[in-house]
Amino acid sequence: MTSRLSPEDQHKVDQYLDAPQHRVQRPPFRAWRLMLVLTFVVIALGLLSRFISRLVL
């Protein structure tokens, strides 16, 4: 894909992205971990809501 920026602007963007503060190594995205955490949160909130409903009724 070609850039729509002028060469000068593209150079500024490249310099900005090459700065040390923008070169953070991130761990790989783990979709299964996210699904596991979401499942746990949904189950925990469901159990909490059932517990609260038994206290009220």
N, C-alpha and C positions, 0 to 999 in steps of 0.2 A: 504494500500500500504506500503510495507516495504521499509525502507531507504537503499540506496546503500552506505551510508557513514559508516565509521568505528565508533564504539561507542564513541571514543574520539572526532572525528570530529562532530558527532551528538550532543555531549554535548556542544561543543563550539558554534554550531549554536543555540542551545536552550538557552544558556546563552546570546548570542547576541540578540536574539529575545525577551528575557525577560527583557532587559534593559528598563528603563522608557521612553527613547526617542522614542522607537519603539512601545509603547502602546498607541497610539493616538486614541481616540474614534472618528470615523468618522460618519457623518450622513448617513442614508441609501440612496442608489442610487435611484433617482427618474427619471425613463425613460420618463414619460409623461412631466415632466418639460423640459427635454432636447429636446424632440420633439417639444414642444411649442416654445422654444427659437429658434430652428433651423427654424421652419416655419416662425416665425416673421422675422428673419434675411433674409431669402430667399425672402419673400414678400417685405421687405424694400429695399433690393438691386435691385429687379426687378423694383420697382417704381422709385428708384433713376436713374436707367439706362434709363427708359422711359423719365423721366424729362430731363436728360442730352441730350438724342437724339432729343427731341423737341427744346432744346436750339440751337443745332448745325444745324439742318435742317431748 
